[in-house]
Every structure is written in C-alpha cells, then in structure tokens.
C-alpha cells in the first residue's frame, strides 16, 4: 500500500536545503561538438513554502564558486580563474526569488528571481517541479524539487572564449542550469 500524496498545505513552513542531497548542475557546449556537464559541490539555501498559496513561497540559495566541478582539474582551474568565475573576487553565486506562479500542471511552478554571478544580477525564471515529500529514516520531513533554466554567460560578464580554426567558439554562450533539490523541514 502506498502512502497518500501530501497536500500542499502539509508543506507550509521553513525548509533548509540539504547540501549532501542537493545538486546544482550545469551543461555547456564545448568546441561546438559536445556538452560538458558539472556541478557546484557547496550549496546552502532556504525555502519558505506556503501550501495554501504556493505562489507566495520564496527561495534563497548561495553557491560557493570555488566548488565548481566538472571532474577535470585543469578545466575546473581555468573556469575558477579570473577569465570566468573569478572565485577570488566573487566567492559566491546567489539566487533570491522575487515571485512564483503556477506552471503547466499541479506540481509545476515558475519561480522568478534574481541570479547574481560575478557581481552582475539578472532576472531568471526557473521551471520547478515538486517531486514529492516523505519522512526519512532519521525522522526528518523532506521535500524534493527539480528545476531547469538557461542563461547567457555574456549577460553575467562571463565573456572569455576562443575562436576555433573551423569556425565557431570553444564555449557556448548558453548554459543550462539543472536543479535537484532535497529540503528538510525545519519549522
């Protein structure tokens, strides 16, 4: 027998992102022939969920830029350098929601907010899906969300690139952002 699906009002409260079970990933085209994927390994954040009025819910997330990871040390070092993320001068990326609206179905939402990278803040919209909630073996109530958006690197001052001999560029301007969030209810 499966447990009944939670009603949104059950989600009302303050939630803290679980960094061990949350992934902020990205994907960008490389040399115009393949996609490089990676993630940020240090993330923290909070959600204020309003189950009675989900569009009044809020989110704030902080990502440590030095936690950038594609699995290739040389590439990661270059992206962390002043050419791109400049982690020495800009140690964090932040997202603060500014609004929410219902999406295509009862478990989807569009979360609007301000994304700040390299000191540049731009509005973005994230397509968010509520994946469910449950009590874990340690007694914590968890909720899961997935999300996606795309950004232009240039809009955030990430302009480094190299022209290829065959035409085109080394790194695409468009970067896809992928979220897998596990949040623990704290109140």
Secondary structure by P-SEA (a helix, b strand, c coil): ccccccccccccbbbbbccccccccbbbbccccccccccccccccccccccccccccbbbbbbcccccccccaaaaaaaacccccccccccbbbbbbccccccccccbbbbbbbbbcccbbbbbbbbccccccccccccbbbbbbbbccccccccccccbbbbccccccccccbbbbbbbbbbbbcc
